Amino acid sequence: MFIAVYRWKVKQGMEDQFREGWRRGTVAIRLGHGSFGSRLHRTLAGDFVGYAQWPSEKLWRTVYEAHFPHDDPDAAAMFRAAIEVSHGPELLMEVTDDLLDLVRA
């Protein structure tokens, strides 16, 4: 498995729009391009951090280099309009050991 981590500073007052665009875009990418989905986090400093999981680096690169095309351009526009600063991908990682208990989560 392969992980890509992103970080964004979102314009004040546009957090809900950002999250909705992120959710819709993530679902479209998962359904249309084979990712395992993503988790969105908010740091104590207020930045958003997305953790996206993919079956392989090769698949992630193919989709990333095509600028994450998906079937929801409105979601992409919502997402992009809310971003003040985008950092990422900040980390690109291979999973070596996985002990997350998603059943309990």
N, C-alpha and C positions, 0 to 999 in steps of 0.2 A: 504494500500500500504506500501511497505517496500523499504528503500533506503540503499545502500551501497556506501561508499565514499572511494576512493583509491587515493594515491599520488605516483608519480614516479619522480625520477631525471633521465633524459635521457642523454645518452652519446652525447657530443658535435658533431654536424654534422650529427646526426642520427635522428633528430626530424621528418623529413618527413617520414622516414621509420617507426618510432614509430607510427605516426598518421595513416599511411596507414594500418599497422597491427592492430591497435586499431579499426579503422573503419570496416575493414573486419571481425575481430573477433566479434565485437559487433553485426553486422548484422547476423552472423552465430548463435550466442547465442540467439538473439531475435527470429530468425526463428525456431531454433531447440529446444529451451528450455523454451520458454514462457516469457522471460523478456519483459519489456516495452521499452527497449533500454537504452541508456546512453548519457550523454553529457560529452565532454572533454573540459577542461579549462586549461589555462596557467596562473600561478601566475605571479605577477610582478617580483618575484625572479627567475622565469624561470622553476619552477617545473610544471609538468602536474598533474591535478586533474580530476579524473573521478567520475561522479555521476551516478550510475546505479539504475534504478527503476524497482521494481518487484511487482507482484501481492500480494505476501506474503513472510514472513520470511522463512516459511517452504520450499517453492519452491527455494528461493535463497540458503538456506543451502544445499538442496539436490544437486543442481548444483555446488555450491562452493566446497562442500566436494568431488565431483567427479572431481575437478580441471578444471572446465569449459570445459568439452569436447564439441567440435563442429566439424563441417565438413570442417574446413579450417585450417589444420595443418600448412600450409605455412604462414598464417597470424599470427598464434601463434608464430612461429619461428621468424618472422620479428619483432614482438612486443618484445619478450623476449631478442633478441639480442641487441636491442637498449637501454635497461634499464640498468642504472648504479646502482640505488638504488630503491627498491620497498618498499613502506609503505602501508600496508593495508591488510584487510580493516581497515581504520582509524576510521571511524564512521559507526555505524549500527543504523538506525533510523526508527521509524514508522511515517508515515505522520498523523498528527492530524488535520490540517487545510490546505486546498489547494486553494490558490487564484491566482495561475499562470494563465495567459490568453494566452494559447497556440494558440488560433485563431489569436490574434493580433501579436503574436511573429512570 
